[in-house]
Amino acid sequence: MSTVILIHSILRWVLLICMLYAIGRAIMGMIRQSNFTTDDRKAGLYLTSICDLQLLIGLVIYFFGDKGFKLIQSNSIAEIMKSNVLRFFGVEHITMMLIAIVFIHIGSSKSKKGISDAAKHRSAALYFIIGLVIILASIPWPFRSGFEGMSWM
């Protein structure tokens, strides 16, 4: 399981880079008022693909690892909700990541619709940024209280 967690942690950086790239393309497209190109579509496709892969790996960790569903099975809900770390891994992380992925997919989907290129760039930027903010808030960063022992990988 530690290898799967390592892959999930490394993939986090790939995902963040893809997000920044897709957001950058969308914002530059808005600023330049340029056409929504194949490269813009590919940026969204790569982003959603990496999100889906990360979600799949995360679900494996959640259901078969020690810090997800097993926490809920072995502790009472009251216990989990009292502890920042248990609540984070048992409830908050998976919930927020699912919400973020939904926003990213909405942004990618809206950018494929038959709307103006400016609207495609705007939709992609808006939904990808919302997804990014939720993801950044949902990562167990080592500087967060209760996660000091976590590594950057």
Long-range contacts (C-beta under 8 A, 24 or more apart in sequence): 1-61, 1-64, 1-65, 1-66, 4-57, 4-60, 4-61, 4-65, 5-61, 5-65, 6-153, 7-57, 8-54, 8-57, 8-58, 8-61, 9-151, 9-153, 10-153, 11-50, 11-53, 11-54, 11-57, 12-54, 12-139, 14-50, 15-47, 15-50, 15-51, 15-54, 15-135, 16-132, 16-135, 18-43, 18-46, 18-47, 18-50, 19-47, 19-104, 19-128, 19-131, 19-132, 19-135, 20-132, 21-46, 21-47, 22-46, 22-47, 22-124, 22-128, 23-124, 23-125, 23-128, 23-129, 23-132, 25-124, 26-111, 26-121, 26-122, 26-124, 26-125, 26-128, 27-121, 27-125, 29-117, 29-118, 29-120, 29-121, 29-124, 30-118, 30-121, 30-122, 30-125, 33-118, 34-117, 34-121, 35-117, 36-111, 36-117, 36-120, 36-121, 40-111, 40-120, 40-121, 40-124, 41-111, 41-112, 44-107, 44-108, 44-111, 44-112, 44-124, 44-128, 45-108, 47-104, 47-108, 47-128, 48-104, 48-105, 48-108, 51-100, 51-101, 51-104, 51-105, 51-131, 52-101, 55-97, 55-98, 55-101, 58-94, 58-97, 62-94, 68-94, 84-145, 84-146, 85-146, 85-147, 88-140, 88-146, 88-147, 89-140, 92-138, 93-138, 93-140, 96-134, 96-135, 96-137, 96-138, 97-134, 97-135, 97-138, 99-134, 100-130, 100-131, 100-132, 100-134, 100-135, 100-138, 101-131, 103-127, 103-128, 103-130, 103-131, 103-134, 104-128, 104-131, 107-131
